[in-house]
Amino acid sequence: MQGLAIAPNCGFHLVQIPDFEPINSYTPFNFVVKDADEVRERLGQLGVEVSELRKGEPRRFDLKDNNGNLISVIQL
C-alpha cells in the first residue's frame, strides 16, 4: 500500500487488489493540464493511445495506463 498526504487529514492510499478488473466507464483519476491539445499531441507522439477530445467543456481526453485503467486528462 502506498499513500500520499495532501493536507492535514486529507490524502489517499493506493492498494493493490489481485483480482481487480479495470473499470472502463469511469475515470477515478483526472490529471489537470493547461493545454489538453498540446498534451494529447505529445502523448500521441510518444506512442500513447489517446482518445479523441471529448465534446463540451472543459476540454478533456482519456488514455489507459499499463493495466488498462482509464485516466482522464482535463484542461482547467
QUICORUR-V309881 format. One record per pair of residues at least 24 apart in sequence whose ideal C-beta (glycine too) atoms are under 8 Angstrom apart, sorted by the first residue. I is the first residue (numbers start at 1). GAP is how many residues later the second one is. Records with the same first field share a line. If there is no record, write none. Layout:
I->GAP / GAP
This chain:
22->42 / 45 / 46 / 47 / 48
23->46 / 47
24->44 / 46
25->45
26->44
27->35 / 43 / 44 / 45
29->42 / 43
30->30 / 41 / 42 / 43 / 44
31->40 / 41 / 42 / 43
32->42 / 43 / 44
33->40 / 41 / 42 / 43
34->41
35->40
36->24 / 25 / 37 / 38 / 39
39->34
40->33
43->30
